[in-house]
Amino acid sequence: MILLTAMMMIAVSGCRSAGKPLDKDLLDRENLVAWCIVPFDARERTPEQRAQMLNELGISRLAYDYRDRHLASFEEEIRTLKEHGIRLQAVWLWVEPAGDTLLNSANETVLKILERTGTETELWLSFPAWVFDGSDADNIRTAVHLVGEVLRRADAIGCTVSLYNHGDWFGEPVNQLRIIGAIGSGKLKMVYNFHHGHHHMDRFGQLFPLMLPYLSAVNINGMSAEGPKIITLGAGDRELEMMRIVRESGYRGPVGIIGHTEGEDIRDVLERNLEGLEKLRKSL
């Protein structure tokens, strides 16, 4: 509790715009980031088809997640996004260390393609739960070492790193803030996902001011205490209050809308969320 209170004081004092209303542009299409739309698309769109879809929807940012099969077209994806005026906001980096090897072949392929194409973006970094199964002190040491190494590799190619709350020990915002503080780099941020934060809902108002100075993106989702994990925006009963907290905090960064469903045309999913977002926006 002492640590939480102290961190809240630091966060609030370090936030230049806390408590001020947001620009109307926060939830405009040009500030939205499409997230989880590559491997979850039942249509299996090509990079060109995906870019055309985003243009038609008025979304000009993409956070790229993938399965290994998609990496063969990742360089084409980067080129196509540029041609269509779409910003590559971030790239998912799921790291599973194996022995003395931190990054696997897929991780290395992502970094090599980003370097070869001169693409400077964020890496949304997360790990499986088993990586942090020790004591709290051991977990911090492990995280500082592993995140520090990923940050070093990212910095060498002009990219930054944002810690991604995927659940478990590493996904706890307070732990991520401790990692950021221990590493002490301005190139290390965090991205907060509503859909991995159901257990944070009752204390979101306390947690968000702590995260605010370090956030590079907030990915929103319909939220309900009873679940399920993925709900269309506007169909839950808690996302409005959470979005009010975000709005009133002064946060002005990118807002992600997710397509994390199975067996659907991802355009249908995005359109539902865009419609729900407009309804929520009126209430905000």
C-alpha atoms as an extended CHARMM CRD file, in Angstrom:
* protein
*
       284  EXT
         1         1  MET       CA              0.0000000000        0.0000000000        0.0000000000  PROA      1               0.0000000000
         2         2  ILE       CA              2.8660000000        2.3880000000        0.7990000000  PROA      2               0.0000000000
         3         3  LEU       CA              4.4850000000        1.5740000000       -2.5400000000  PROA      3               0.0000000000
         4         4  LEU       CA              1.1930000000        2.0630000000       -4.3880000000  PROA      4               0.0000000000
         5         5  THR       CA              0.5400000000        5.4110000000       -2.7100000000  PROA      5               0.0000000000
         6         6  ALA       CA              4.0520000000        6.6550000000       -3.4350000000  PROA      6               0.0000000000
         7         7  MET       CA              3.8370000000        5.6130000000       -7.0660000000  PROA      7               0.0000000000
         8         8  MET       CA              0.4900000000        7.3830000000       -7.4380000000  PROA      8               0.0000000000
         9         9  MET       CA              1.9880000000       10.6110000000       -6.1100000000  PROA      9               0.0000000000
        10        10  ILE       CA              4.8730000000       10.3560000000       -8.5810000000  PROA      10              0.0000000000
        11        11  ALA       CA              2.5520000000        9.5800000000      -11.4700000000  PROA      11              0.0000000000
        12        12  VAL       CA              0.1980000000       12.4500000000      -10.7670000000  PROA      12              0.0000000000
        13        13  SER       CA              3.0070000000       14.9380000000      -10.2670000000  PROA      13              0.0000000000
        14        14  GLY       CA              4.6720000000       13.7900000000      -13.4940000000  PROA      14              0.0000000000
        15        15  CYS       CA              1.5540000000       14.0520000000      -15.6320000000  PROA      15              0.0000000000
        16        16  ARG       CA              1.3780000000       17.4210000000      -17.3380000000  PROA      16              0.0000000000
        17        17  SER       CA             -2.2830000000       17.1890000000      -18.2590000000  PROA      17              0.0000000000
        18        18  ALA       CA             -3.8770000000       15.0850000000      -15.5290000000  PROA      18              0.0000000000
        19        19  GLY       CA             -7.4490000000       16.1180000000      -14.7840000000  PROA      19              0.0000000000
        20        20  LYS       CA             -7.9330000000       18.1210000000      -17.9990000000  PROA      20              0.0000000000
        21        21  PRO       CA            -10.5390000000       17.0690000000      -20.5580000000  PROA      21              0.0000000000
        22        22  LEU       CA             -9.2430000000       15.3430000000      -23.6620000000  PROA      22              0.0000000000
        23        23  ASP       CA             -9.2190000000       16.6610000000      -27.1660000000  PROA      23              0.0000000000
        24        24  LYS       CA            -12.1700000000       15.4470000000      -29.1840000000  PROA      24              0.0000000000
        25        25  ASP       CA             -9.6200000000       13.7540000000      -31.4530000000  PROA      25              0.0000000000
        26        26  LEU       CA             -8.7760000000       11.0130000000      -28.9360000000  PROA      26              0.0000000000
        27        27  LEU       CA            -11.4450000000        8.6530000000      -30.2630000000  PROA      27              0.0000000000
        28        28  ASP       CA            -11.4280000000        9.8620000000      -33.8540000000  PROA      28              0.0000000000
        29        29  ARG       CA            -10.6390000000        7.2380000000      -36.4730000000  PROA      29              0.0000000000
        30        30  GLU       CA             -7.1830000000        8.6470000000      -37.1970000000  PROA      30              0.0000000000
        31        31  ASN       CA             -6.1410000000        7.9940000000      -33.5840000000  PROA      31              0.0000000000
        32        32  LEU       CA             -7.4030000000        4.4100000000      -33.5540000000  PROA      32              0.0000000000
        33        33  VAL       CA             -5.0960000000        1.4210000000      -33.8750000000  PROA      33              0.0000000000
        34        34  ALA       CA             -6.3540000000       -1.8530000000      -35.3230000000  PROA      34              0.0000000000
        35        35  TRP       CA             -5.0450000000       -4.6710000000      -33.1160000000  PROA      35              0.0000000000
        36        36  CYS       CA             -5.3130000000       -8.4870000000      -33.3030000000  PROA      36              0.0000000000
        37        37  ILE       CA             -6.5780000000       -8.4300000000      -36.8770000000  PROA      37              0.0000000000
        38        38  VAL       CA             -3.9890000000      -10.5590000000      -38.7240000000  PROA      38              0.0000000000
        39        39  PRO       CA             -4.1890000000      -14.0990000000      -37.2690000000  PROA      39              0.0000000000
        40        40  PHE       CA             -7.8340000000      -13.7600000000      -36.2180000000  PROA      40              0.0000000000
        41        41  ASP       CA             -9.1920000000      -12.9590000000      -39.6740000000  PROA      41              0.0000000000
        42        42  ALA       CA            -11.2500000000      -15.8500000000      -41.0630000000  PROA      42              0.0000000000
        43        43  ARG       CA            -10.8540000000      -14.2710000000      -44.5190000000  PROA      43              0.0000000000
        44        44  GLU       CA             -7.0470000000      -14.5760000000      -44.2890000000  PROA      44              0.0000000000
        45        45  ARG       CA             -6.5860000000      -11.2710000000      -46.0800000000  PROA      45              0.0000000000
        46        46  THR       CA             -3.3810000000      -10.4820000000      -47.9090000000  PROA      46              0.0000000000
        47        47  PRO       CA             -1.3950000000       -7.3910000000      -46.8830000000  PROA      47              0.0000000000
        48        48  GLU       CA             -2.9710000000       -5.4860000000      -49.7860000000  PROA      48              0.0000000000
        49        49  GLN       CA             -6.5090000000       -6.5490000000      -48.8850000000  PROA      49              0.0000000000
        50        50  ARG       CA             -5.9230000000       -5.6870000000      -45.2230000000  PROA      50              0.0000000000
        51        51  ALA       CA             -4.5920000000       -2.2200000000      -46.0660000000  PROA      51              0.0000000000
        52        52  GLN       CA             -7.5300000000       -1.5430000000      -48.3740000000  PROA      52              0.0000000000
        53        53  MET       CA             -9.9330000000       -2.5940000000      -45.6170000000  PROA      53              0.0000000000
        54        54  LEU       CA             -8.3050000000       -0.2340000000      -43.1100000000  PROA      54              0.0000000000
        55        55  ASN       CA             -8.4090000000        2.6220000000      -45.6140000000  PROA      55              0.0000000000
        56        56  GLU       CA            -12.1190000000        1.9860000000      -46.2010000000  PROA      56              0.0000000000
        57        57  LEU       CA            -12.7740000000        1.9780000000      -42.4440000000  PROA      57              0.0000000000
        58        58  GLY       CA            -10.7760000000        5.1790000000      -41.9580000000  PROA      58              0.0000000000
        59        59  ILE       CA             -8.2310000000        3.5350000000      -39.6390000000  PROA      59              0.0000000000
        60        60  SER       CA             -4.6840000000        4.7300000000      -40.3060000000  PROA      60              0.0000000000
        61        61  ARG       CA             -2.7270000000        2.7240000000      -37.7180000000  PROA      61              0.0000000000
        62        62  LEU       CA             -2.0190000000       -0.9730000000      -37.3380000000  PROA      62              0.0000000000
        63        63  ALA       CA             -0.3920000000       -2.9360000000      -34.5200000000  PROA      63              0.0000000000
        64        64  TYR       CA              0.8660000000       -6.1070000000      -36.1660000000  PROA      64              0.0000000000
        65        65  ASP       CA              0.4630000000       -9.4680000000      -34.5060000000  PROA      65              0.0000000000
        66        66  TYR       CA              1.2010000000      -12.6790000000      -36.3240000000  PROA      66              0.0000000000
        67        67  ARG       CA              1.6710000000      -16.3860000000      -36.3590000000  PROA      67              0.0000000000
        68        68  ASP       CA              4.8510000000      -17.8000000000      -37.8110000000  PROA      68              0.0000000000
        69        69  ARG       CA              3.1400000000      -18.4330000000      -41.1650000000  PROA      69              0.0000000000
        70        70  HSD       CA              2.5380000000      -14.7100000000      -41.5950000000  PROA      70              0.0000000000
        71        71  LEU       CA              6.2000000000      -13.7160000000      -41.3960000000  PROA      71              0.0000000000
        72        72  ALA       CA              6.8210000000      -14.6990000000      -45.0160000000  PROA      72              0.0000000000
        73        73  SER       CA              4.7250000000      -11.6640000000      -46.0000000000  PROA      73              0.0000000000
        74        74  PHE       CA              5.7900000000       -9.3010000000      -43.1950000000  PROA      74              0.0000000000
        75        75  GLU       CA              8.1160000000       -7.2720000000      -45.4130000000  PROA      75              0.0000000000
        76        76  GLU       CA              5.3400000000       -6.9800000000      -47.9860000000  PROA      76              0.0000000000
        77        77  GLU       CA              3.0180000000       -5.8710000000      -45.1660000000  PROA      77              0.0000000000
        78        78  ILE       CA              5.3610000000       -3.0450000000      -44.1850000000  PROA      78              0.0000000000
        79        79  ARG       CA              5.7070000000       -1.8840000000      -47.7900000000  PROA      79              0.0000000000
        80        80  THR       CA              1.9570000000       -2.0660000000      -48.4050000000  PROA      80              0.0000000000
        81        81  LEU       CA              1.1180000000       -0.1200000000      -45.2450000000  PROA      81              0.0000000000
        82        82  LYS       CA              3.4110000000        2.6910000000      -46.3830000000  PROA      82              0.0000000000
        83        83  GLU       CA              1.7930000000        2.7390000000      -49.8220000000  PROA      83              0.0000000000
        84        84  HSD       CA             -1.6240000000        3.1010000000      -48.2170000000  PROA      84              0.0000000000
        85        85  GLY       CA             -0.5710000000        5.7550000000      -45.6820000000  PROA      85              0.0000000000
        86        86  ILE       CA             -1.0360000000        3.4590000000      -42.6890000000  PROA      86              0.0000000000
        87        87  ARG       CA              1.3300000000        3.7230000000      -39.7480000000  PROA      87              0.0000000000
        88        88  LEU       CA              2.8260000000        0.5510000000      -38.2940000000  PROA      88              0.0000000000
        89        89  GLN       CA              2.1670000000        1.5250000000      -34.6970000000  PROA      89              0.0000000000
        90        90  ALA       CA              3.6730000000       -1.5770000000      -33.1150000000  PROA      90              0.0000000000
        91        91  VAL       CA              4.7040000000       -5.1910000000      -33.6150000000  PROA      91              0.0000000000
        92        92  TRP       CA              3.8620000000       -7.9810000000      -31.1840000000  PROA      92              0.0000000000
        93        93  LEU       CA              6.9110000000       -9.7170000000      -29.6860000000  PROA      93              0.0000000000
        94        94  TRP       CA              6.0830000000      -12.8350000000      -27.6780000000  PROA      94              0.0000000000
        95        95  VAL       CA              9.3630000000      -14.0760000000      -26.1850000000  PROA      95              0.0000000000
        96        96  GLU       CA              9.8790000000      -17.6130000000      -24.8720000000  PROA      96              0.0000000000
        97        97  PRO       CA             13.4930000000      -18.0140000000      -23.7170000000  PROA      97              0.0000000000
        98        98  ALA       CA             15.0500000000      -21.4320000000      -24.3170000000  PROA      98              0.0000000000
        99        99  GLY       CA             18.2180000000      -22.1780000000      -22.3740000000  PROA      99              0.0000000000
       100       100  ASP       CA             20.7520000000      -19.4720000000      -23.1530000000  PROA      100             0.0000000000
       101       101  THR       CA             18.7240000000      -18.2940000000      -26.1620000000  PROA      101             0.0000000000
       102       102  LEU       CA             16.3890000000      -15.3960000000      -25.4880000000  PROA      102             0.0000000000
       103       103  LEU       CA             14.8500000000      -14.7750000000      -28.9080000000  PROA      103             0.0000000000
       104       104  ASN       CA             13.5620000000      -17.5740000000      -31.1200000000  PROA      104             0.0000000000
       105       105  SER       CA             13.7460000000      -17.6970000000      -34.9110000000  PROA      105             0.0000000000
       106       106  ALA       CA             10.4320000000      -15.8470000000      -35.3530000000  PROA      106             0.0000000000
       107       107  ASN       CA             11.5810000000      -13.0490000000      -33.0150000000  PROA      107             0.0000000000
       108       108  GLU       CA             14.8490000000      -12.7620000000      -34.9140000000  PROA      108             0.0000000000
       109       109  THR       CA             13.0260000000      -12.6720000000      -38.2510000000  PROA      109             0.0000000000
       110       110  VAL       CA             10.8540000000       -9.7800000000      -37.0480000000  PROA      110             0.0000000000
       111       111  LEU       CA             13.8890000000       -7.7760000000      -35.9340000000  PROA      111             0.0000000000
       112       112  LYS       CA             15.8130000000       -8.4850000000      -39.1420000000  PROA      112             0.0000000000
       113       113  ILE       CA             12.9150000000       -7.3700000000      -41.3320000000  PROA      113             0.0000000000
       114       114  LEU       CA             12.3970000000       -4.2010000000      -39.2890000000  PROA      114             0.0000000000
       115       115  GLU       CA             16.1000000000       -3.4230000000      -39.6000000000  PROA      115             0.0000000000
       116       116  ARG       CA             16.2950000000       -4.2400000000      -43.3140000000  PROA      116             0.0000000000
       117       117  THR       CA             13.3010000000       -2.0440000000      -44.1200000000  PROA      117             0.0000000000
       118       118  GLY       CA             14.4160000000        0.7840000000      -41.8470000000  PROA      118             0.0000000000
       119       119  THR       CA             11.1570000000        0.5390000000      -39.9150000000  PROA      119             0.0000000000
       120       120  GLU       CA             11.1990000000        2.2570000000      -36.5360000000  PROA      120             0.0000000000
       121       121  THR       CA              8.2580000000        1.2130000000      -34.3920000000  PROA      121             0.0000000000
       122       122  GLU       CA              7.3060000000       -0.1440000000      -30.9650000000  PROA      122             0.0000000000
       123       123  LEU       CA              7.7210000000       -3.7380000000      -29.8980000000  PROA      123             0.0000000000
       124       124  TRP       CA              4.8520000000       -4.8790000000      -27.6630000000  PROA      124             0.0000000000
       125       125  LEU       CA              6.6930000000       -7.2860000000      -25.4050000000  PROA      125             0.0000000000
       126       126  SER       CA              5.3490000000      -10.1150000000      -23.2990000000  PROA      126             0.0000000000
       127       127  PHE       CA              6.3950000000      -13.5050000000      -21.9450000000  PROA      127             0.0000000000
       128       128  PRO       CA              4.6730000000      -16.7470000000      -20.9320000000  PROA      128             0.0000000000
       129       129  ALA       CA              3.8590000000      -17.1450000000      -17.2370000000  PROA      129             0.0000000000
       130       130  TRP       CA              6.5270000000      -19.7950000000      -16.5850000000  PROA      130             0.0000000000
       131       131  VAL       CA              9.3400000000      -17.2870000000      -17.1540000000  PROA      131             0.0000000000
       132       132  PHE       CA              8.4390000000      -15.5740000000      -13.8710000000  PROA      132             0.0000000000
       133       133  ASP       CA              7.7030000000      -18.4090000000      -11.4530000000  PROA      133             0.0000000000
       134       134  GLY       CA             10.1690000000      -17.4960000000       -8.7010000000  PROA      134             0.0000000000
       135       135  SER       CA             10.0410000000      -15.1510000000       -5.7520000000  PROA      135             0.0000000000
       136       136  ASP       CA              9.1040000000      -11.5420000000       -6.3660000000  PROA      136             0.0000000000
       137       137  ALA       CA             12.7400000000      -10.4530000000       -6.0420000000  PROA      137             0.0000000000
       138       138  ASP       CA             13.8960000000      -13.1760000000       -8.4480000000  PROA      138             0.0000000000
       139       139  ASN       CA             11.2150000000      -12.2100000000      -10.9250000000  PROA      139             0.0000000000
       140       140  ILE       CA             12.3130000000       -8.5850000000      -10.8920000000  PROA      140             0.0000000000
       141       141  ARG       CA             15.9230000000       -9.5820000000      -11.5210000000  PROA      141             0.0000000000
       142       142  THR       CA             14.8780000000      -11.8860000000      -14.3490000000  PROA      142             0.0000000000
       143       143  ALA       CA             12.6300000000       -9.2430000000      -15.8990000000  PROA      143             0.0000000000
       144       144  VAL       CA             15.2880000000       -6.5320000000      -15.7380000000  PROA      144             0.0000000000
       145       145  HSD       CA             17.7680000000       -8.8420000000      -17.4620000000  PROA      145             0.0000000000
       146       146  LEU       CA             15.4180000000      -10.1000000000      -20.1820000000  PROA      146             0.0000000000
       147       147  VAL       CA             13.6500000000       -6.8160000000      -20.8940000000  PROA      147             0.0000000000
       148       148  GLY       CA             16.9860000000       -5.0160000000      -20.8430000000  PROA      148             0.0000000000
       149       149  GLU       CA             18.3390000000       -7.3500000000      -23.5190000000  PROA      149             0.0000000000
       150       150  VAL       CA             15.2570000000       -6.9290000000      -25.7360000000  PROA      150             0.0000000000
       151       151  LEU       CA             15.4960000000       -3.1700000000      -25.2640000000  PROA      151             0.0000000000
       152       152  ARG       CA             19.1490000000       -3.2550000000      -26.3060000000  PROA      152             0.0000000000
       153       153  ARG       CA             18.3140000000       -5.1680000000      -29.4760000000  PROA      153             0.0000000000
       154       154  ALA       CA             15.3980000000       -2.8650000000      -30.2570000000  PROA      154             0.0000000000
       155       155  ASP       CA             17.4080000000        0.3000000000      -29.6850000000  PROA      155             0.0000000000
       156       156  ALA       CA             20.0820000000       -0.9270000000      -32.0900000000  PROA      156             0.0000000000
       157       157  ILE       CA             17.5290000000       -0.8210000000      -34.9390000000  PROA      157             0.0000000000
       158       158  GLY       CA             15.7720000000        2.3810000000      -33.8600000000  PROA      158             0.0000000000
       159       159  CYS       CA             12.7880000000        0.7700000000      -32.1450000000  PROA      159             0.0000000000
       160       160  THR       CA             11.3050000000        1.1760000000      -28.6760000000  PROA      160             0.0000000000
       161       161  VAL       CA              9.7600000000       -1.3850000000      -26.3200000000  PROA      161             0.0000000000
       162       162  SER       CA              6.4140000000       -1.3340000000      -24.5280000000  PROA      162             0.0000000000
       163       163  LEU       CA              5.5820000000       -3.9040000000      -21.8570000000  PROA      163             0.0000000000
       164       164  TYR       CA              2.3120000000       -5.6750000000      -22.6690000000  PROA      164             0.0000000000
       165       165  ASN       CA             -0.0540000000       -6.8120000000      -19.9050000000  PROA      165             0.0000000000
       166       166  HSD       CA             -0.8470000000      -10.3580000000      -21.0050000000  PROA      166             0.0000000000
       167       167  GLY       CA             -1.6690000000      -11.5830000000      -17.4930000000  PROA      167             0.0000000000
       168       168  ASP       CA              0.2270000000      -13.3280000000      -14.6620000000  PROA      168             0.0000000000
       169       169  TRP       CA              3.1060000000      -11.7020000000      -12.7700000000  PROA      169             0.0000000000
       170       170  PHE       CA              4.5760000000       -9.8450000000      -15.7400000000  PROA      170             0.0000000000
       171       171  GLY       CA              1.1750000000       -8.4870000000      -16.7190000000  PROA      171             0.0000000000
       172       172  GLU       CA              0.5700000000       -6.6940000000      -13.4260000000  PROA      172             0.0000000000
       173       173  PRO       CA              0.9230000000       -2.9330000000      -13.9860000000  PROA      173             0.0000000000
       174       174  VAL       CA              2.7010000000       -2.3400000000      -10.6650000000  PROA      174             0.0000000000
       175       175  ASN       CA              5.2930000000       -4.9890000000      -11.5560000000  PROA      175             0.0000000000
       176       176  GLN       CA              5.7690000000       -3.4500000000      -14.9910000000  PROA      176             0.0000000000
       177       177  LEU       CA              6.2810000000       -0.0500000000      -13.4100000000  PROA      177             0.0000000000
       178       178  ARG       CA              8.9170000000       -1.5250000000      -11.1130000000  PROA      178             0.0000000000
       179       179  ILE       CA             10.6950000000       -3.0170000000      -14.1360000000  PROA      179             0.0000000000
       180       180  ILE       CA             10.5970000000        0.3090000000      -15.9830000000  PROA      180             0.0000000000
       181       181  GLY       CA             11.9430000000        2.0940000000      -12.9100000000  PROA      181             0.0000000000
       182       182  ALA       CA             14.7550000000       -0.4180000000      -12.4220000000  PROA      182             0.0000000000
       183       183  ILE       CA             15.8770000000       -0.2080000000      -16.0570000000  PROA      183             0.0000000000
       184       184  GLY       CA             15.5380000000        3.5570000000      -16.1840000000  PROA      184             0.0000000000
       185       185  SER       CA             15.2570000000        4.0400000000      -19.9370000000  PROA      185             0.0000000000
       186       186  GLY       CA             13.0000000000        6.5850000000      -21.5970000000  PROA      186             0.0000000000
       187       187  LYS       CA             12.6650000000        4.1410000000      -24.4960000000  PROA      187             0.0000000000
       188       188  LEU       CA             10.8010000000        1.6340000000      -22.3280000000  PROA      188             0.0000000000
       189       189  LYS       CA              7.0330000000        2.1670000000      -22.0610000000  PROA      189             0.0000000000
       190       190  MET       CA              3.9210000000        0.0880000000      -21.4490000000  PROA      190             0.0000000000
       191       191  VAL       CA              0.7150000000       -0.6900000000      -23.3210000000  PROA      191             0.0000000000
       192       192  TYR       CA             -2.4370000000       -1.4430000000      -21.3360000000  PROA      192             0.0000000000
       193       193  ASN       CA             -5.0880000000       -3.8450000000      -22.6260000000  PROA      193             0.0000000000
       194       194  PHE       CA             -8.5970000000       -3.7990000000      -21.1740000000  PROA      194             0.0000000000
       195       195  HSD       CA             -9.1880000000       -7.4140000000      -22.2420000000  PROA      195             0.0000000000
       196       196  HSD       CA             -6.2940000000       -8.6370000000      -20.0750000000  PROA      196             0.0000000000
       197       197  GLY       CA             -7.3410000000       -6.4540000000      -17.1520000000  PROA      197             0.0000000000
       198       198  HSD       CA            -10.6600000000       -7.8440000000      -15.9210000000  PROA      198             0.0000000000
       199       199  HSD       CA             -9.1640000000       -8.3660000000      -12.4710000000  PROA      199             0.0000000000
       200       200  HSD       CA             -8.1160000000       -4.6980000000      -12.4340000000  PROA      200             0.0000000000
       201       201  MET       CA            -11.5730000000       -3.2060000000      -13.0000000000  PROA      201             0.0000000000
       202       202  ASP       CA            -12.3600000000       -2.3350000000       -9.3830000000  PROA      202             0.0000000000
       203       203  ARG       CA             -9.0070000000       -0.5970000000       -8.8950000000  PROA      203             0.0000000000
       204       204  PHE       CA             -8.5360000000        0.7800000000      -12.3940000000  PROA      204             0.0000000000
       205       205  GLY       CA             -9.0120000000        4.2960000000      -11.0650000000  PROA      205             0.0000000000
       206       206  GLN       CA             -5.9710000000        3.7920000000       -8.8210000000  PROA      206             0.0000000000
       207       207  LEU       CA             -3.8300000000        2.0080000000      -11.3890000000  PROA      207             0.0000000000
       208       208  PHE       CA             -4.3190000000        4.2870000000      -14.3720000000  PROA      208             0.0000000000
       209       209  PRO       CA             -2.6240000000        7.3820000000      -12.8910000000  PROA      209             0.0000000000
       210       210  LEU       CA              0.4010000000        5.2020000000      -12.1260000000  PROA      210             0.0000000000
       211       211  MET       CA              0.6210000000        3.9730000000      -15.7010000000  PROA      211             0.0000000000
       212       212  LEU       CA             -0.1910000000        7.2750000000      -17.3730000000  PROA      212             0.0000000000
       213       213  PRO       CA              3.3350000000        8.7530000000      -17.6730000000  PROA      213             0.0000000000
       214       214  TYR       CA              4.5900000000        5.5570000000      -19.3520000000  PROA      214             0.0000000000
       215       215  LEU       CA              1.7220000000        4.5610000000      -21.6370000000  PROA      215             0.0000000000
       216       216  SER       CA              2.3140000000        4.2590000000      -25.3610000000  PROA      216             0.0000000000
       217       217  ALA       CA             -1.1760000000        2.8900000000      -26.1210000000  PROA      217             0.0000000000
       218       218  VAL       CA             -4.4320000000        1.7740000000      -24.5120000000  PROA      218             0.0000000000
       219       219  ASN       CA             -6.3590000000       -1.0610000000      -26.1580000000  PROA      219             0.0000000000
       220       220  ILE       CA            -10.0490000000       -0.9690000000      -25.2670000000  PROA      220             0.0000000000
       221       221  ASN       CA            -12.6710000000       -3.7150000000      -25.1420000000  PROA      221             0.0000000000
       222       222  GLY       CA            -16.1660000000       -4.3080000000      -23.8290000000  PROA      222             0.0000000000
       223       223  MET       CA            -15.8580000000       -5.1580000000      -20.1360000000  PROA      223             0.0000000000
       224       224  SER       CA            -18.0440000000       -7.0590000000      -17.6770000000  PROA      224             0.0000000000
       225       225  ALA       CA            -17.2180000000       -8.5850000000      -14.3080000000  PROA      225             0.0000000000
       226       226  GLU       CA            -18.8620000000      -11.8280000000      -15.3890000000  PROA      226             0.0000000000
       227       227  GLY       CA            -16.9310000000      -11.9390000000      -18.6650000000  PROA      227             0.0000000000
       228       228  PRO       CA            -16.3540000000      -13.1830000000      -21.2660000000  PROA      228             0.0000000000
       229       229  LYS       CA            -12.8700000000      -11.9180000000      -22.0150000000  PROA      229             0.0000000000
       230       230  ILE       CA            -13.7740000000      -10.3990000000      -25.3820000000  PROA      230             0.0000000000
       231       231  ILE       CA            -16.9220000000       -8.2670000000      -25.6390000000  PROA      231             0.0000000000
       232       232  THR       CA            -17.8830000000       -5.8030000000      -28.3460000000  PROA      232             0.0000000000
       233       233  LEU       CA            -17.3870000000       -2.1950000000      -27.3040000000  PROA      233             0.0000000000
       234       234  GLY       CA            -20.5860000000       -0.8300000000      -25.7960000000  PROA      234             0.0000000000
       235       235  ALA       CA            -21.9600000000       -4.2860000000      -24.9840000000  PROA      235             0.0000000000
       236       236  GLY       CA            -20.2720000000       -4.5170000000      -21.5780000000  PROA      236             0.0000000000
       237       237  ASP       CA            -21.2170000000       -2.7480000000      -18.3720000000  PROA      237             0.0000000000
       238       238  ARG       CA            -17.8220000000       -1.4890000000      -17.1770000000  PROA      238             0.0000000000
       239       239  GLU       CA            -15.9000000000       -0.1110000000      -20.1720000000  PROA      239             0.0000000000
       240       240  LEU       CA            -17.6710000000        3.2690000000      -20.0630000000  PROA      240             0.0000000000
       241       241  GLU       CA            -16.4810000000        4.0380000000      -16.5410000000  PROA      241             0.0000000000
       242       242  MET       CA            -12.9770000000        2.8420000000      -17.4310000000  PROA      242             0.0000000000
       243       243  MET       CA            -12.9190000000        5.0240000000      -20.5350000000  PROA      243             0.0000000000
       244       244  ARG       CA            -14.0740000000        7.9800000000      -18.4530000000  PROA      244             0.0000000000
       245       245  ILE       CA            -11.0340000000        7.4500000000      -16.2300000000  PROA      245             0.0000000000
       246       246  VAL       CA             -8.8140000000        7.3940000000      -19.3210000000  PROA      246             0.0000000000
       247       247  ARG       CA            -10.4760000000       10.5080000000      -20.7290000000  PROA      247             0.0000000000
       248       248  GLU       CA            -10.2960000000       12.5220000000      -17.5280000000  PROA      248             0.0000000000
       249       249  SER       CA             -6.6630000000       11.5670000000      -16.9090000000  PROA      249             0.0000000000
       250       250  GLY       CA             -5.4040000000       13.6400000000      -19.8110000000  PROA      250             0.0000000000
       251       251  TYR       CA             -4.2150000000       10.6340000000      -21.8140000000  PROA      251             0.0000000000
       252       252  ARG       CA             -3.8190000000       11.6230000000      -25.4650000000  PROA      252             0.0000000000
       253       253  GLY       CA             -2.0780000000        8.6200000000      -26.9900000000  PROA      253             0.0000000000
       254       254  PRO       CA             -3.2970000000        5.9940000000      -29.4530000000  PROA      254             0.0000000000
       255       255  VAL       CA             -6.3890000000        3.9130000000      -28.6800000000  PROA      255             0.0000000000
       256       256  GLY       CA             -6.5290000000        0.3490000000      -29.9570000000  PROA      256             0.0000000000
       257       257  ILE       CA             -9.6610000000       -1.5070000000      -31.0020000000  PROA      257             0.0000000000
       258       258  ILE       CA             -9.2630000000       -5.2580000000      -31.1240000000  PROA      258             0.0000000000
       259       259  GLY       CA            -10.4100000000       -7.9840000000      -33.4930000000  PROA      259             0.0000000000
       260       260  HSD       CA             -9.7030000000      -10.8320000000      -31.0970000000  PROA      260             0.0000000000
       261       261  THR       CA            -12.4640000000      -13.2520000000      -32.0680000000  PROA      261             0.0000000000
       262       262  GLU       CA            -12.4080000000      -16.6720000000      -33.7200000000  PROA      262             0.0000000000
       263       263  GLY       CA            -13.8590000000      -17.6410000000      -37.0950000000  PROA      263             0.0000000000
       264       264  GLU       CA            -15.1330000000      -14.2340000000      -38.2150000000  PROA      264             0.0000000000
       265       265  ASP       CA            -14.4170000000      -11.8210000000      -41.0150000000  PROA      265             0.0000000000
       266       266  ILE       CA            -12.2940000000       -9.2750000000      -39.1700000000  PROA      266             0.0000000000
       267       267  ARG       CA            -14.0140000000       -6.3940000000      -40.9560000000  PROA      267             0.0000000000
       268       268  ASP       CA            -17.3100000000       -7.3800000000      -39.3150000000  PROA      268             0.0000000000
       269       269  VAL       CA            -15.5940000000       -7.3900000000      -35.9120000000  PROA      269             0.0000000000
       270       270  LEU       CA            -13.9920000000       -3.9840000000      -36.4310000000  PROA      270             0.0000000000
       271       271  GLU       CA            -17.2460000000       -2.4780000000      -37.6980000000  PROA      271             0.0000000000
       272       272  ARG       CA            -19.1320000000       -3.7080000000      -34.6120000000  PROA      272             0.0000000000
       273       273  ASN       CA            -16.5010000000       -2.1860000000      -32.3530000000  PROA      273             0.0000000000
       274       274  LEU       CA            -16.5150000000        1.0920000000      -34.2690000000  PROA      274             0.0000000000
       275       275  GLU       CA            -20.2900000000        1.3100000000      -33.9200000000  PROA      275             0.0000000000
       276       276  GLY       CA            -20.0310000000        0.5400000000      -30.2040000000  PROA      276             0.0000000000
       277       277  LEU       CA            -17.2900000000        3.1210000000      -29.8080000000  PROA      277             0.0000000000
       278       278  GLU       CA            -19.5020000000        5.8250000000      -31.3150000000  PROA      278             0.0000000000
       279       279  LYS       CA            -22.2500000000        4.9960000000      -28.8080000000  PROA      279             0.0000000000
       280       280  LEU       CA            -19.7930000000        5.1690000000      -25.9240000000  PROA      280             0.0000000000
       281       281  ARG       CA            -18.3580000000        8.3910000000      -27.2650000000  PROA      281             0.0000000000
       282       282  LYS       CA            -21.7470000000       10.0810000000      -26.9950000000  PROA      282             0.0000000000
       283       283  SER       CA            -21.9570000000        9.0500000000      -23.3360000000  PROA      283             0.0000000000
       284       284  LEU       CA            -18.4370000000       10.3480000000      -22.7250000000  PROA      284             0.0000000000
